[in-house]
């Protein structure tokens, strides 16, 4: 489980003995993600997946595209919908 915290709060998290397995993340001033946890296994992570609600959907979609492959088009993307929302 991961939790996003602000830059100001980041230095104080990760010291609760009941929440040892939580990985805390924050966005640094250099626009890099920083991770912190009491569990030392988080240092061996190879990938991190982040989900959220973004202000600009097209810009967020461009960030998920592979740079090596051809550019992706937002009109070709799959957007999952609940069955009740389908006509």
PDB file of N, CA, C and O in Angstrom:
ATOM      1  N   UNK A   1       0.846  -1.177   0.000  1.00  0.00           N
ATOM      2  CA  UNK A   1       0.000   0.000   0.000  1.00  0.00           C
ATOM      3  C   UNK A   1       0.884   1.230   0.000  1.00  0.00           C
ATOM      4  O   UNK A   1       1.898   1.279   0.696  1.00  0.00           O
ATOM      5  N   UNK A   2       0.494   2.221  -0.785  1.00  0.00           N
ATOM      6  CA  UNK A   2       1.247   3.465  -0.826  1.00  0.00           C
ATOM      7  C   UNK A   2       0.324   4.621  -0.464  1.00  0.00           C
ATOM      8  O   UNK A   2      -0.894   4.544  -0.625  1.00  0.00           O
ATOM      9  N   UNK A   3       0.927   5.677   0.020  1.00  0.00           N
ATOM     10  CA  UNK A   3       0.184   6.880   0.382  1.00  0.00           C
ATOM     11  C   UNK A   3       0.978   8.089  -0.073  1.00  0.00           C
ATOM     12  O   UNK A   3       2.180   8.183   0.175  1.00  0.00           O
ATOM     13  N   UNK A   4       0.304   9.013  -0.739  1.00  0.00           N
ATOM     14  CA  UNK A   4       0.947  10.243  -1.170  1.00  0.00           C
ATOM     15  C   UNK A   4       0.820  11.279  -0.060  1.00  0.00           C
ATOM     16  O   UNK A   4      -0.270  11.494   0.471  1.00  0.00           O
ATOM     17  N   UNK A   5       1.933  11.921   0.290  1.00  0.00           N
ATOM     18  CA  UNK A   5       1.934  12.960   1.319  1.00  0.00           C
ATOM     19  C   UNK A   5       2.612  14.205   0.761  1.00  0.00           C
ATOM     20  O   UNK A   5       3.324  14.131  -0.241  1.00  0.00           O
ATOM     21  N   UNK A   6       2.398  15.327   1.394  1.00  0.00           N
ATOM     22  CA  UNK A   6       3.007  16.580   0.943  1.00  0.00           C
ATOM     23  C   UNK A   6       4.496  16.600   1.269  1.00  0.00           C
ATOM     24  O   UNK A   6       4.977  15.813   2.085  1.00  0.00           O
ATOM     25  N   UNK A   7       5.218  17.513   0.618  1.00  0.00           N
ATOM     26  CA  UNK A   7       6.662  17.628   0.857  1.00  0.00           C
ATOM     27  C   UNK A   7       6.962  17.982   2.305  1.00  0.00           C
ATOM     28  O   UNK A   7       7.941  17.501   2.875  1.00  0.00           O
ATOM     29  N   UNK A   8       6.127  18.820   2.899  1.00  0.00           N
ATOM     30  CA  UNK A   8       6.359  19.257   4.270  1.00  0.00           C
ATOM     31  C   UNK A   8       6.172  18.118   5.268  1.00  0.00           C
ATOM     32  O   UNK A   8       6.874  18.059   6.278  1.00  0.00           O
ATOM     33  N   UNK A   9       5.240  17.221   4.996  1.00  0.00           N
ATOM     34  CA  UNK A   9       4.938  16.128   5.911  1.00  0.00           C
ATOM     35  C   UNK A   9       5.833  14.905   5.691  1.00  0.00           C
ATOM     36  O   UNK A   9       5.918  14.036   6.559  1.00  0.00           O
ATOM     37  N   UNK A  10       6.495  14.834   4.544  1.00  0.00           N
ATOM     38  CA  UNK A  10       7.224  13.640   4.145  1.00  0.00           C
ATOM     39  C   UNK A  10       8.323  13.250   5.143  1.00  0.00           C
ATOM     40  O   UNK A  10       8.531  12.060   5.378  1.00  0.00           O
ATOM     41  N   UNK A  11       9.007  14.187   5.713  1.00  0.00           N
ATOM     42  CA  UNK A  11      10.105  13.837   6.627  1.00  0.00           C
ATOM     43  C   UNK A  11       9.613  13.255   7.954  1.00  0.00           C
ATOM     44  O   UNK A  11      10.399  12.662   8.693  1.00  0.00           O
ATOM     45  N   UNK A  12       8.332  13.414   8.263  1.00  0.00           N
ATOM     46  CA  UNK A  12       7.795  12.931   9.536  1.00  0.00           C
ATOM     47  C   UNK A  12       7.081  11.590   9.434  1.00  0.00           C
ATOM     48  O   UNK A  12       6.728  11.012  10.462  1.00  0.00           O
ATOM     49  N   UNK A  13       6.858  11.075   8.224  1.00  0.00           N
ATOM     50  CA  UNK A  13       6.102   9.829   8.065  1.00  0.00           C
ATOM     51  C   UNK A  13       7.031   8.624   8.102  1.00  0.00           C
ATOM     52  O   UNK A  13       8.242   8.749   7.920  1.00  0.00           O
ATOM     53  N   UNK A  14       6.447   7.461   8.341  1.00  0.00           N
ATOM     54  CA  UNK A  14       7.200   6.221   8.308  1.00  0.00           C
ATOM     55  C   UNK A  14       7.763   5.787   9.648  1.00  0.00           C
ATOM     56  O   UNK A  14       8.595   4.881   9.687  1.00  0.00           O
ATOM     57  N   UNK A  15       7.348   6.391  10.737  1.00  0.00           N
ATOM     58  CA  UNK A  15       7.892   6.038  12.048  1.00  0.00           C
ATOM     59  C   UNK A  15       6.863   5.357  12.948  1.00  0.00           C
ATOM     60  O   UNK A  15       7.154   5.103  14.117  1.00  0.00           O
ATOM     61  N   UNK A  16       5.673   5.057  12.437  1.00  0.00           N
ATOM     62  CA  UNK A  16       4.626   4.407  13.210  1.00  0.00           C
ATOM     63  C   UNK A  16       4.831   2.896  13.152  1.00  0.00           C
ATOM     64  O   UNK A  16       4.898   2.332  12.060  1.00  0.00           O
ATOM     65  N   UNK A  17       4.931   2.232  14.293  1.00  0.00           N
ATOM     66  CA  UNK A  17       5.209   0.801  14.310  1.00  0.00           C
ATOM     67  C   UNK A  17       4.049  -0.028  13.769  1.00  0.00           C
ATOM     68  O   UNK A  17       4.251  -1.180  13.386  1.00  0.00           O
ATOM     69  N   UNK A  18       2.840   0.527  13.729  1.00  0.00           N
ATOM     70  CA  UNK A  18       1.685  -0.202  13.223  1.00  0.00           C
ATOM     71  C   UNK A  18       1.523  -0.058  11.710  1.00  0.00           C
ATOM     72  O   UNK A  18       0.773  -0.812  11.090  1.00  0.00           O
ATOM     73  N   UNK A  19       2.208   0.885  11.129  1.00  0.00           N
ATOM     74  CA  UNK A  19       2.094   1.143   9.689  1.00  0.00           C
ATOM     75  C   UNK A  19       3.432   0.911   8.989  1.00  0.00           C
ATOM     76  O   UNK A  19       3.817   1.694   8.121  1.00  0.00           O
ATOM     77  N   UNK A  20       4.132  -0.138   9.351  1.00  0.00           N
ATOM     78  CA  UNK A  20       5.475  -0.393   8.819  1.00  0.00           C
ATOM     79  C   UNK A  20       5.498  -0.712   7.328  1.00  0.00           C
ATOM     80  O   UNK A  20       6.466  -0.378   6.645  1.00  0.00           O
ATOM     81  N   UNK A  21       4.465  -1.342   6.818  1.00  0.00           N
ATOM     82  CA  UNK A  21       4.494  -1.788   5.424  1.00  0.00           C
ATOM     83  C   UNK A  21       4.006  -0.742   4.432  1.00  0.00           C
ATOM     84  O   UNK A  21       4.046  -0.987   3.226  1.00  0.00           O
ATOM     85  N   UNK A  22       3.557   0.393   4.890  1.00  0.00           N
ATOM     86  CA  UNK A  22       3.082   1.436   3.980  1.00  0.00           C
ATOM     87  C   UNK A  22       4.283   2.151   3.379  1.00  0.00           C
ATOM     88  O   UNK A  22       5.246   2.474   4.074  1.00  0.00           O
ATOM     89  N   UNK A  23       4.207   2.391   2.078  1.00  0.00           N
ATOM     90  CA  UNK A  23       5.230   3.154   1.376  1.00  0.00           C
ATOM     91  C   UNK A  23       4.674   4.553   1.144  1.00  0.00           C
ATOM     92  O   UNK A  23       3.608   4.708   0.548  1.00  0.00           O
ATOM     93  N   UNK A  24       5.379   5.554   1.606  1.00  0.00           N
ATOM     94  CA  UNK A  24       4.961   6.944   1.451  1.00  0.00           C
ATOM     95  C   UNK A  24       5.692   7.551   0.255  1.00  0.00           C
ATOM     96  O   UNK A  24       6.884   7.314   0.062  1.00  0.00           O
ATOM     97  N   UNK A  25       4.978   8.324  -0.533  1.00  0.00           N
ATOM     98  CA  UNK A  25       5.575   8.985  -1.686  1.00  0.00           C
ATOM     99  C   UNK A  25       5.283  10.464  -1.634  1.00  0.00           C
ATOM    100  O   UNK A  25       4.285  10.903  -1.063  1.00  0.00           O
ATOM    101  N   UNK A  26       6.178  11.229  -2.246  1.00  0.00           N
ATOM    102  CA  UNK A  26       5.973  12.667  -2.390  1.00  0.00           C
ATOM    103  C   UNK A  26       6.639  13.129  -3.675  1.00  0.00           C
ATOM    104  O   UNK A  26       7.543  12.468  -4.185  1.00  0.00           O
ATOM    105  N   UNK A  27       6.201  14.242  -4.186  1.00  0.00           N
ATOM    106  CA  UNK A  27       6.792  14.843  -5.367  1.00  0.00           C
ATOM    107  C   UNK A  27       7.788  15.895  -4.909  1.00  0.00           C
ATOM    108  O   UNK A  27       7.412  16.870  -4.259  1.00  0.00           O
ATOM    109  N   UNK A  28       9.052  15.702  -5.243  1.00  0.00           N
ATOM    110  CA  UNK A  28      10.101  16.605  -4.807  1.00  0.00           C
ATOM    111  C   UNK A  28      10.139  17.884  -5.620  1.00  0.00           C
ATOM    112  O   UNK A  28       9.415  18.014  -6.606  1.00  0.00           O
ATOM    113  N   UNK A  29      10.979  18.835  -5.217  1.00  0.00           N
ATOM    114  CA  UNK A  29      11.083  20.102  -5.946  1.00  0.00           C
ATOM    115  C   UNK A  29      11.658  19.929  -7.351  1.00  0.00           C
ATOM    116  O   UNK A  29      11.505  20.810  -8.197  1.00  0.00           O
ATOM    117  N   UNK A  30      12.318  18.800  -7.600  1.00  0.00           N
ATOM    118  CA  UNK A  30      12.876  18.526  -8.921  1.00  0.00           C
ATOM    119  C   UNK A  30      11.946  17.663  -9.773  1.00  0.00           C
ATOM    120  O   UNK A  30      12.370  17.116 -10.791  1.00  0.00           O
ATOM    121  N   UNK A  31      10.679  17.537  -9.363  1.00  0.00           N
ATOM    122  CA  UNK A  31       9.643  16.756 -10.056  1.00  0.00           C
ATOM    123  C   UNK A  31       9.970  15.265 -10.127  1.00  0.00           C
ATOM    124  O   UNK A  31       9.546  14.591 -11.065  1.00  0.00           O
ATOM    125  N   UNK A  32      10.707  14.744  -9.162  1.00  0.00           N
ATOM    126  CA  UNK A  32      10.947  13.314  -9.026  1.00  0.00           C
ATOM    127  C   UNK A  32      10.092  12.780  -7.881  1.00  0.00           C
ATOM    128  O   UNK A  32       9.823  13.496  -6.916  1.00  0.00           O
ATOM    129  N   UNK A  33       9.667  11.522  -7.989  1.00  0.00           N
ATOM    130  CA  UNK A  33       8.940  10.889  -6.900  1.00  0.00           C
ATOM    131  C   UNK A  33       9.935  10.344  -5.890  1.00  0.00           C
ATOM    132  O   UNK A  33      10.918   9.705  -6.265  1.00  0.00           O
ATOM    133  N   UNK A  34       9.687  10.592  -4.614  1.00  0.00           N
ATOM    134  CA  UNK A  34      10.528  10.080  -3.541  1.00  0.00           C
ATOM    135  C   UNK A  34       9.703   9.121  -2.694  1.00  0.00           C
ATOM    136  O   UNK A  34       8.536   9.379  -2.401  1.00  0.00           O
ATOM    137  N   UNK A  35      10.326   8.012  -2.306  1.00  0.00           N
ATOM    138  CA  UNK A  35       9.672   6.959  -1.532  1.00  0.00           C
ATOM    139  C   UNK A  35      10.319   6.851  -0.166  1.00  0.00           C
ATOM    140  O   UNK A  35      11.518   7.085  -0.020  1.00  0.00           O
ATOM    141  N   UNK A  36       9.512   6.491   0.854  1.00  0.00           N
ATOM    142  CA  UNK A  36      10.013   6.297   2.208  1.00  0.00           C
ATOM    143  C   UNK A  36       9.150   5.227   2.880  1.00  0.00           C
ATOM    144  O   UNK A  36       7.930   5.209   2.719  1.00  0.00           O
ATOM    145  N   UNK A  37       9.803   4.333   3.637  1.00  0.00           N
ATOM    146  CA  UNK A  37       9.087   3.304   4.366  1.00  0.00           C
ATOM    147  C   UNK A  37       9.995   2.726   5.430  1.00  0.00           C
ATOM    148  O   UNK A  37      11.219   2.789   5.315  1.00  0.00           O
ATOM    149  N   UNK A  38       9.387   2.156   6.479  1.00  0.00           N
ATOM    150  CA  UNK A  38      10.165   1.462   7.490  1.00  0.00           C
ATOM    151  C   UNK A  38      10.537   0.068   7.018  1.00  0.00           C
ATOM    152  O   UNK A  38      11.495  -0.514   7.526  1.00  0.00           O
ATOM    153  N   UNK A  39       9.811  -0.476   6.071  1.00  0.00           N
ATOM    154  CA  UNK A  39      10.097  -1.785   5.522  1.00  0.00           C
ATOM    155  C   UNK A  39      11.228  -1.646   4.496  1.00  0.00           C
ATOM    156  O   UNK A  39      11.050  -0.958   3.491  1.00  0.00           O
ATOM    157  N   UNK A  40      12.382  -2.278   4.719  1.00  0.00           N
ATOM    158  CA  UNK A  40      13.511  -2.105   3.803  1.00  0.00           C
ATOM    159  C   UNK A  40      13.299  -2.741   2.436  1.00  0.00           C
ATOM    160  O   UNK A  40      14.084  -2.484   1.523  1.00  0.00           O
ATOM    161  N   UNK A  41      12.267  -3.561   2.262  1.00  0.00           N
ATOM    162  CA  UNK A  41      12.022  -4.220   0.981  1.00  0.00           C
ATOM    163  C   UNK A  41      11.621  -3.224  -0.113  1.00  0.00           C
ATOM    164  O   UNK A  41      11.733  -3.543  -1.297  1.00  0.00           O
ATOM    165  N   UNK A  42      11.158  -2.032   0.258  1.00  0.00           N
ATOM    166  CA  UNK A  42      10.732  -1.075  -0.761  1.00  0.00           C
ATOM    167  C   UNK A  42      11.915  -0.593  -1.598  1.00  0.00           C
ATOM    168  O   UNK A  42      11.711  -0.069  -2.693  1.00  0.00           O
ATOM    169  N   UNK A  43      13.126  -0.755  -1.117  1.00  0.00           N
ATOM    170  CA  UNK A  43      14.310  -0.319  -1.866  1.00  0.00           C
ATOM    171  C   UNK A  43      14.565  -1.185  -3.091  1.00  0.00           C
ATOM    172  O   UNK A  43      15.337  -0.797  -3.968  1.00  0.00           O
ATOM    173  N   UNK A  44      13.932  -2.350  -3.167  1.00  0.00           N
ATOM    174  CA  UNK A  44      14.132  -3.267  -4.283  1.00  0.00           C
ATOM    175  C   UNK A  44      13.034  -3.150  -5.333  1.00  0.00           C
ATOM    176  O   UNK A  44      12.955  -3.989  -6.231  1.00  0.00           O
ATOM    177  N   UNK A  45      12.195  -2.140  -5.241  1.00  0.00           N
ATOM    178  CA  UNK A  45      11.145  -1.937  -6.241  1.00  0.00           C
ATOM    179  C   UNK A  45      11.763  -1.632  -7.598  1.00  0.00           C
ATOM    180  O   UNK A  45      12.724  -0.868  -7.696  1.00  0.00           O
ATOM    181  N   UNK A  46      11.208  -2.231  -8.636  1.00  0.00           N
ATOM    182  CA  UNK A  46      11.676  -1.944  -9.989  1.00  0.00           C
ATOM    183  C   UNK A  46      10.701  -1.043 -10.734  1.00  0.00           C
ATOM    184  O   UNK A  46      11.096  -0.301 -11.633  1.00  0.00           O
ATOM    185  N   UNK A  47       9.411  -1.109 -10.354  1.00  0.00           N
ATOM    186  CA  UNK A  47       8.377  -0.301 -11.001  1.00  0.00           C
ATOM    187  C   UNK A  47       7.447   0.268  -9.950  1.00  0.00           C
ATOM    188  O   UNK A  47       7.300  -0.290  -8.863  1.00  0.00           O
ATOM    189  N   UNK A  48       6.830   1.369 -10.283  1.00  0.00           N
ATOM    190  CA  UNK A  48       5.795   1.959  -9.435  1.00  0.00           C
ATOM    191  C   UNK A  48       4.654   2.391 -10.343  1.00  0.00           C
ATOM    192  O   UNK A  48       4.885   2.985 -11.396  1.00  0.00           O
ATOM    193  N   UNK A  49       3.432   2.097  -9.941  1.00  0.00           N
ATOM    194  CA  UNK A  49       2.262   2.498 -10.712  1.00  0.00           C
ATOM    195  C   UNK A  49       1.457   3.475  -9.883  1.00  0.00           C
ATOM    196  O   UNK A  49       1.195   3.249  -8.702  1.00  0.00           O
ATOM    197  N   UNK A  50       1.070   4.563 -10.521  1.00  0.00           N
ATOM    198  CA  UNK A  50       0.344   5.618  -9.834  1.00  0.00           C
ATOM    199  C   UNK A  50      -0.988   5.825 -10.533  1.00  0.00           C
ATOM    200  O   UNK A  50      -1.043   5.900 -11.760  1.00  0.00           O
ATOM    201  N   UNK A  51      -2.042   5.916  -9.772  1.00  0.00           N
ATOM    202  CA  UNK A  51      -3.354   6.203 -10.332  1.00  0.00           C
ATOM    203  C   UNK A  51      -3.872   7.486  -9.697  1.00  0.00           C
ATOM    204  O   UNK A  51      -3.516   7.820  -8.567  1.00  0.00           O
ATOM    205  N   UNK A  52      -4.702   8.189 -10.424  1.00  0.00           N
ATOM    206  CA  UNK A  52      -5.232   9.424  -9.875  1.00  0.00           C
ATOM    207  C   UNK A  52      -6.193  10.094 -10.832  1.00  0.00           C
ATOM    208  O   UNK A  52      -6.470   9.589 -11.920  1.00  0.00           O
ATOM    209  N   UNK A  53      -6.688  11.221 -10.418  1.00  0.00           N
ATOM    210  CA  UNK A  53      -7.554  12.056 -11.244  1.00  0.00           C
ATOM    211  C   UNK A  53      -6.725  13.257 -11.653  1.00  0.00           C
ATOM    212  O   UNK A  53      -6.216  13.992 -10.807  1.00  0.00           O
ATOM    213  N   UNK A  54      -6.594  13.450 -12.948  1.00  0.00           N
ATOM    214  CA  UNK A  54      -5.709  14.484 -13.462  1.00  0.00           C
ATOM    215  C   UNK A  54      -6.502  15.613 -14.090  1.00  0.00           C
ATOM    216  O   UNK A  54      -7.597  15.402 -14.610  1.00  0.00           O
ATOM    217  N   UNK A  55      -5.946  16.804 -14.038  1.00  0.00           N
ATOM    218  CA  UNK A  55      -6.619  17.986 -14.556  1.00  0.00           C
ATOM    219  C   UNK A  55      -6.728  17.941 -16.075  1.00  0.00           C
ATOM    220  O   UNK A  55      -7.781  18.260 -16.627  1.00  0.00           O
ATOM    221  N   UNK A  56      -5.654  17.551 -16.757  1.00  0.00           N
ATOM    222  CA  UNK A  56      -5.628  17.514 -18.213  1.00  0.00           C
ATOM    223  C   UNK A  56      -5.479  16.057 -18.662  1.00  0.00           C
ATOM    224  O   UNK A  56      -4.395  15.485 -18.547  1.00  0.00           O
ATOM    225  N   UNK A  57      -6.545  15.459 -19.166  1.00  0.00           N
ATOM    226  CA  UNK A  57      -6.538  14.042 -19.533  1.00  0.00           C
ATOM    227  C   UNK A  57      -5.598  13.763 -20.695  1.00  0.00           C
ATOM    228  O   UNK A  57      -4.958  12.712 -20.728  1.00  0.00           O
ATOM    229  N   UNK A  58      -5.504  14.680 -21.644  1.00  0.00           N
ATOM    230  CA  UNK A  58      -4.634  14.451 -22.792  1.00  0.00           C
ATOM    231  C   UNK A  58      -3.164  14.445 -22.369  1.00  0.00           C
ATOM    232  O   UNK A  58      -2.386  13.626 -22.859  1.00  0.00           O
ATOM    233  N   UNK A  59      -2.781  15.337 -21.479  1.00  0.00           N
ATOM    234  CA  UNK A  59      -1.396  15.392 -21.010  1.00  0.00           C
ATOM    235  C   UNK A  59      -1.058  14.141 -20.199  1.00  0.00           C
ATOM    236  O   UNK A  59       0.047  13.611 -20.313  1.00  0.00           O
ATOM    237  N   UNK A  60      -1.995  13.667 -19.385  1.00  0.00           N
ATOM    238  CA  UNK A  60      -1.779  12.444 -18.613  1.00  0.00           C
ATOM    239  C   UNK A  60      -1.675  11.238 -19.542  1.00  0.00           C
ATOM    240  O   UNK A  60      -0.883  10.333 -19.278  1.00  0.00           O
ATOM    241  N   UNK A  61      -2.443  11.203 -20.607  1.00  0.00           N
ATOM    242  CA  UNK A  61      -2.380  10.090 -21.556  1.00  0.00           C
ATOM    243  C   UNK A  61      -1.043  10.064 -22.275  1.00  0.00           C
ATOM    244  O   UNK A  61      -0.517   8.985 -22.549  1.00  0.00           O
ATOM    245  N   UNK A  62      -0.484  11.219 -22.587  1.00  0.00           N
ATOM    246  CA  UNK A  62       0.817  11.273 -23.247  1.00  0.00           C
ATOM    247  C   UNK A  62       1.922  10.740 -22.344  1.00  0.00           C
ATOM    248  O   UNK A  62       2.896  10.171 -22.837  1.00  0.00           O
ATOM    249  N   UNK A  63       1.792  10.911 -21.040  1.00  0.00           N
ATOM    250  CA  UNK A  63       2.795  10.408 -20.110  1.00  0.00           C
ATOM    251  C   UNK A  63       2.778   8.887 -20.026  1.00  0.00           C
ATOM    252  O   UNK A  63       3.788   8.279 -19.671  1.00  0.00           O
ATOM    253  N   UNK A  64       1.652   8.266 -20.347  1.00  0.00           N
ATOM    254  CA  UNK A  64       1.561   6.814 -20.274  1.00  0.00           C
ATOM    255  C   UNK A  64       2.001   6.138 -21.567  1.00  0.00           C
ATOM    256  O   UNK A  64       2.043   4.909 -21.621  1.00  0.00           O
ATOM    257  N   UNK A  65       2.327   6.890 -22.597  1.00  0.00           N
ATOM    258  CA  UNK A  65       2.746   6.308 -23.872  1.00  0.00           C
ATOM    259  C   UNK A  65       4.206   5.871 -23.808  1.00  0.00           C
ATOM    260  O   UNK A  65       5.017   6.454 -23.090  1.00  0.00           O
ATOM    261  N   UNK A  66       4.516   4.835 -24.575  1.00  0.00           N
ATOM    262  CA  UNK A  66       5.899   4.390 -24.691  1.00  0.00           C
ATOM    263  C   UNK A  66       6.650   5.321 -25.630  1.00  0.00           C
ATOM    264  O   UNK A  66       6.150   5.670 -26.700  1.00  0.00           O
ATOM    265  N   UNK A  67       7.844   5.720 -25.230  1.00  0.00           N
ATOM    266  CA  UNK A  67       8.632   6.610 -26.071  1.00  0.00           C
ATOM    267  C   UNK A  67       9.234   5.856 -27.248  1.00  0.00           C
ATOM    268  O   UNK A  67       9.468   6.453 -28.300  1.00  0.00           O
ATOM    269  N   UNK A  68       9.492   4.547 -27.097  1.00  0.00           N
ATOM    270  CA  UNK A  68      10.126   3.779 -28.154  1.00  0.00           C
ATOM    271  C   UNK A  68       9.165   3.430 -29.278  1.00  0.00           C
ATOM    272  O   UNK A  68       9.575   3.339 -30.436  1.00  0.00           O
ATOM    273  N   UNK A  69       7.906   3.236 -28.958  1.00  0.00           N
ATOM    274  CA  UNK A  69       6.939   2.876 -29.992  1.00  0.00           C
ATOM    275  C   UNK A  69       6.380   4.135 -30.645  1.00  0.00           C
ATOM    276  O   UNK A  69       6.745   5.254 -30.285  1.00  0.00           O
ATOM    277  N   UNK A  70       5.500   3.935 -31.597  1.00  0.00           N
ATOM    278  CA  UNK A  70       4.911   5.080 -32.281  1.00  0.00           C
ATOM    279  C   UNK A  70       4.047   5.886 -31.307  1.00  0.00           C
ATOM    280  O   UNK A  70       3.556   5.332 -30.324  1.00  0.00           O
ATOM    281  N   UNK A  71       3.856   7.160 -31.558  1.00  0.00           N
ATOM    282  CA  UNK A  71       3.043   7.989 -30.644  1.00  0.00           C
ATOM    283  C   UNK A  71       1.614   7.463 -30.550  1.00  0.00           C
ATOM    284  O   UNK A  71       1.030   7.034 -31.545  1.00  0.00           O
ATOM    285  N   UNK A  72       1.069   7.501 -29.358  1.00  0.00           N
ATOM    286  CA  UNK A  72      -0.292   6.991 -29.176  1.00  0.00           C
ATOM    287  C   UNK A  72      -1.300   8.140 -29.280  1.00  0.00           C
ATOM    288  O   UNK A  72      -0.989   9.299 -29.007  1.00  0.00           O
ATOM    289  N   UNK A  73      -2.491   7.778 -29.677  1.00  0.00           N
ATOM    290  CA  UNK A  73      -3.573   8.745 -29.858  1.00  0.00           C
ATOM    291  C   UNK A  73      -4.591   8.533 -28.744  1.00  0.00           C
ATOM    292  O   UNK A  73      -4.955   7.393 -28.453  1.00  0.00           O
ATOM    293  N   UNK A  74      -5.056   9.611 -28.117  1.00  0.00           N
ATOM    294  CA  UNK A  74      -6.013   9.493 -27.018  1.00  0.00           C
ATOM    295  C   UNK A  74      -7.346   8.915 -27.498  1.00  0.00           C
ATOM    296  O   UNK A  74      -8.096   8.341 -26.709  1.00  0.00           O
ATOM    297  N   UNK A  75      -7.641   9.066 -28.790  1.00  0.00           N
ATOM    298  CA  UNK A  75      -8.889   8.533 -29.320  1.00  0.00           C
ATOM    299  C   UNK A  75      -8.855   7.000 -29.432  1.00  0.00           C
ATOM    300  O   UNK A  75      -9.907   6.366 -29.518  1.00  0.00           O
ATOM    301  N   UNK A  76      -7.660   6.405 -29.432  1.00  0.00           N
ATOM    302  CA  UNK A  76      -7.535   4.947 -29.499  1.00  0.00           C
ATOM    303  C   UNK A  76      -7.451   4.310 -28.120  1.00  0.00           C
ATOM    304  O   UNK A  76      -7.387   3.085 -28.021  1.00  0.00           O
ATOM    305  N   UNK A  77      -7.450   5.095 -27.066  1.00  0.00           N
ATOM    306  CA  UNK A  77      -7.285   4.576 -25.705  1.00  0.00           C
ATOM    307  C   UNK A  77      -8.575   3.913 -25.223  1.00  0.00           C
ATOM    308  O   UNK A  77      -9.676   4.293 -25.623  1.00  0.00           O
ATOM    309  N   UNK A  78      -8.412   2.909 -24.353  1.00  0.00           N
ATOM    310  CA  UNK A  78      -9.554   2.235 -23.746  1.00  0.00           C
ATOM    311  C   UNK A  78      -9.896   2.927 -22.436  1.00  0.00           C
ATOM    312  O   UNK A  78      -9.024   3.143 -21.595  1.00  0.00           O
ATOM    313  N   UNK A  79     -11.165   3.273 -22.265  1.00  0.00           N
ATOM    314  CA  UNK A  79     -11.645   3.885 -21.035  1.00  0.00           C
ATOM    315  C   UNK A  79     -12.715   2.963 -20.461  1.00  0.00           C
ATOM    316  O   UNK A  79     -13.820   2.900 -20.999  1.00  0.00           O
ATOM    317  N   UNK A  80     -12.412   2.247 -19.381  1.00  0.00           N
ATOM    318  CA  UNK A  80     -13.395   1.311 -18.831  1.00  0.00           C
ATOM    319  C   UNK A  80     -14.616   2.034 -18.248  1.00  0.00           C
ATOM    320  O   UNK A  80     -14.483   3.038 -17.548  1.00  0.00           O
ATOM    321  N   UNK A  81     -15.786   1.511 -18.548  1.00  0.00           N
ATOM    322  CA  UNK A  81     -17.030   2.061 -18.039  1.00  0.00           C
ATOM    323  C   UNK A  81     -17.806   0.975 -17.342  1.00  0.00           C
ATOM    324  O   UNK A  81     -17.704  -0.203 -17.685  1.00  0.00           O
ATOM    325  N   UNK A  82     -18.579   1.380 -16.363  1.00  0.00           N
ATOM    326  CA  UNK A  82     -19.465   0.436 -15.696  1.00  0.00           C
ATOM    327  C   UNK A  82     -20.571   0.030 -16.667  1.00  0.00           C
ATOM    328  O   UNK A  82     -20.929   0.787 -17.569  1.00  0.00           O
ATOM    329  N   UNK A  83     -21.101  -1.167 -16.471  1.00  0.00           N
ATOM    330  CA  UNK A  83     -22.136  -1.684 -17.377  1.00  0.00           C
ATOM    331  C   UNK A  83     -23.370  -0.793 -17.381  1.00  0.00           C
ATOM    332  O   UNK A  83     -24.057  -0.715 -18.400  1.00  0.00           O
ATOM    333  N   UNK A  84     -23.671  -0.123 -16.282  1.00  0.00           N
ATOM    334  CA  UNK A  84     -24.852   0.746 -16.208  1.00  0.00           C
ATOM    335  C   UNK A  84     -24.708   1.986 -17.085  1.00  0.00           C
ATOM    336  O   UNK A  84     -25.712   2.586 -17.470  1.00  0.00           O
ATOM    337  N   UNK A  85     -23.489   2.376 -17.401  1.00  0.00           N
ATOM    338  CA  UNK A  85     -23.274   3.578 -18.179  1.00  0.00           C
ATOM    339  C   UNK A  85     -23.273   3.332 -19.680  1.00  0.00           C
ATOM    340  O   UNK A  85     -23.303   4.288 -20.454  1.00  0.00           O
ATOM    341  N   UNK A  86     -23.238   2.076 -20.109  1.00  0.00           N
ATOM    342  CA  UNK A  86     -23.270   1.764 -21.529  1.00  0.00           C
ATOM    343  C   UNK A  86     -24.690   1.884 -22.057  1.00  0.00           C
ATOM    344  O   UNK A  86     -25.626   1.454 -21.384  1.00  0.00           O
ATOM    345  N   UNK A  87     -24.879   2.459 -23.251  1.00  0.00           N
ATOM    346  CA  UNK A  87     -26.243   2.600 -23.784  1.00  0.00           C
ATOM    347  C   UNK A  87     -26.838   1.270 -24.203  1.00  0.00           C
ATOM    348  O   UNK A  87     -27.976   1.223 -24.670  1.00  0.00           O
TER     349      UNK A  87
END
